[in-house]
């Protein structure tokens, strides 16, 4: 996918800067020949490789979250009619409050619990009454219900797809791969998934998997290709979201 002449998001610029720090860290690992001769240098290299995987995964997660916020901000800036906002994005704004109310409704019908139900219902109507009027302009969407409190973490291809479905954009990773022209494009998904799986192993077991310098180099390459493709695709798709008068949202203003 040729993107050299296209604008990119602030999230993409930040991602590239963070990615460069991992490249610098990888260069600090002892050469393979030295690792074969010294157990200490081999252990040092392993720590560096593990750190690279954890950091690169976290930077991918941060990129996706930041891009989501930029996309929502772009939608808010247009103050669109509520009916033009993707349904899943609208629903997720009220989902947590409804879940809280549902928990109260499951409690015994004591005076105190009924009072709590009424107060929560009143609060729900006051804060989320906008949900009932499809024809009103609305520019107060929030990204927190999607990514706050670790709602989005461990950015596997499946989780990335699920997150962007809230913006009415489906199969993001598959579409990015489909737009690739290189023969190894299927490796984009596989290598990113492998990186996330190894990150989880390192974080939760202390590291029982093997990570080599070649592995880290591959993760750097393929995750960047995924991020670059996502950035271009989301930029185009957000512009295409329907709004009054046929105007689109510009994520890269």
N, C-alpha and C positions, 0 to 999 in steps of 0.2 A: 504494500500500500504506500503510495507516494504521498508524503505529508509535508515535504520541506517548504512548500509555499503556503501552508495553511497556518492560521493562528491557533494558539493553544491556550488552555486555561491557566490560571494562576497555580492551580493544584499540580499541573504538569511541570511547570517550572520548578516548583518546590521539590517535586519527586526527583527530577534530574539532579538537583543539588544534593539531595540526600543520597541518591544512588552513587554519586561521585565519591562520597565519603566511604562507601563500602568498597569501591574500586581501590581507593587508597589503602584501606585496611587489608584487602586481599594481597596487595603488593608487599605488605610487610611480613607476610608468612615466609618462613624459611624455605629455600629451594628443596625440591623433592630429593635431590641427592643428599642434602644435609639431613633431611628427615630419616633417610635410610640408615645413616651412620650414628644418629643420636636420638635416644628415646625422649630426652627433654625437648629437643626441637620438634620432634613428631607430636608430642603432647601440646606444645605451643601452637603448632599449625592447626591441630584439631580444635583448640579453643577459638582460634581466629576464624576457622571455617564455620563452626557452630554459631559464633557471634554474627557472622555475615548473613547466615540464613535467617536468624531471628530478626535482625535489623531490616533486611530486605523485605521480609514478610510484613513487618510493622509499617514500613514505608509504603508498601502497596495498599495496606489497609487505610492508612492516613490519606493516601491519594484518592481512593474511592470515596471515602467519607467527605473529603474536602470538595471533590467534584460534585457530589450530591448536593451539598450546601450551595455551591455556586449555581447549580441548575435551579434549585428552589428559589434562590434570590432573584435569578433572572425572570422567573415566572411572577414572583411578587412585584417586581418592578413594573410589570405591565398592568397590574391591578385588574386581572381578567374577570369576566363573569364566572361565577362559581361553576356553572354547568360545563364550562370549557376545560376545567381542571380534571386530570385523570382521576377516575373514581377511586382507585386504590390509594392515591395520595390524599384525597379528601377523607376517606374512611379512617386511615391510620392516624389522622389528627385527633379523632375522638375515641379511638379504640380503647386506650388505657382508662379513660374516665368511665366508659361503659363497663369495662371489666371490673373496676372498683365498685360500681353500683351493683353489678351482678353478684359480687361477693356479699354485699350487705343484704341483698334480697334472699340469699340462701340461709340467712340466720333466722333464729326464732322470732316470731312476731311479738316481741316485748315492746313496751312503750318506748324505751330508749332506742331500740333498733329501728322501729317505725320512724321515730324522729330523725334518725340518721339517714334513712332512706329519703325522707322528704327534703332534708337539707341538701343531700347530694343531687337529688332531682332538680331542685331549684338552681343549684350551682351549675349543673349540666346545661340547663336551658339558658342561663345567663351567659355562660362562657362559650357555648357551642350552638346557640340558636341560629347562627349564620348558616349552619349546615342545611337548614330547611328551606332556604331561599335560593334556588338555582339561578335566579336572574339578577342577583346583587353582585356588584364588583367585590372581589375579595383578594387582598394581597398580604395576608398574614399567615401564610403557610410556614410551618416550622420543620427543620430537619431533625430535631431532637427525637421525635417519636420513631424515626427510622434508625438513627445511629447513636443516640445517647445511651448512657449506662451500659455500654458494651452490647447494644442490640445487634450491631454489626461487628463481627470479629472473625479472625482466621479467614481471610478473604479468598476462599476457594472459588473456582469458576462458578460453581452452583450458587454460592451465596452472593456473588456479584450479580448474577442473572436475577436472583430473587429480589435484590435491593432495587435494581433499576426497573423492575416490573411496576413498582409503585409510581414511576413516572410515565407509565404507559409504553415503555420500551422493552420489548421481549427479546430473549435469546441474544443478549449483548455479546457474550464471548463467542458464541457460534458465528454470529454475523461478522465480528472482527476477523475471525479466522477465515471466513468465506471471502473477505475482501483482500486477504493476503495473496501475494503472487508467488511467493517463494515455495519451493517444493517441500520444505520441512514445516509447513504451516501447522500441521496437526500437532506438532511437538509443542506449540505454544500452550495449549490447554494442558497437555500431559506434564510438561516441565513445571508449570506454575502449580498444578495440583501436587506434584511430587515435592516441591519446595514447601508448600503448606503442611503436608503430611510430616515432613522431616522437622519442620518448626515445632509442630505439636509434640512430636516425640522428644525433642530436645527440652521443651518447656515443661513437659509433664513427667518425664522419666529421667531427666538428667542427661539424656543422650545415649541411646543404645543403637543408633544407626550410624552408618559410615557416611561421612561427607568429605569429598575431596575438593581440591582447588578447581578441578575441571567441572565438578558439580556446581560450585558457586559461580563460575564463569558462565555456565549455561543458564543458571537461574537469572543472572544479571541480564543476559541477552534476551531471553524469551519473555521475562516479565516486563522488560522495557517495550518490547514489541506489542504486548498486550495493552499496556498503559497507553502507548501512542495511538493504537487503534481505537481504544475506548474513548480517548479524548476527542478524536475526530468524529466518531460515530455519535456520541452524546451531543456534541456541539451541533451537528446537523439535525438530529432528532428533536432536540429541544426547540430549535427554530421552527420545526414543522408542527409543533403542538398547536391545535386550533384555538384561536382567540377571536374576539369580536373584530370585525373589519378585515379579517384574514391576515392579521399581523402575526409574526412569529416572535418567539423569545430569543434574545441573543445572549448566550452564556458568556461570550468573550468580549463584552463591551469595554 
